[in-house]
Amino acid sequence: MKCGFCGYEFAEEDGIRGCGKCGMPGSCRMIRCPRCNYENPPEPAVVKKIKKLLKKS
């Protein structure tokens, strides 16, 4: 995924999940960039599939 703030590309698994600092009730689905800590929404499944198909080509 690509950070919406700094443009750094990283694997969703490498991002920081559920920091617990925002006070959002339930589970926070935001993923923080490992470089700048900007909170990004997770990539939709459709985007992940398209990226996978493009990598195979």
Secondary structure, 3 states (H helix, E strand, C coil): CECCCCCCECCHHHCEECCCCCCCCCCCCCEECCCCCCEECCCCHHHHHHHHHHHHC
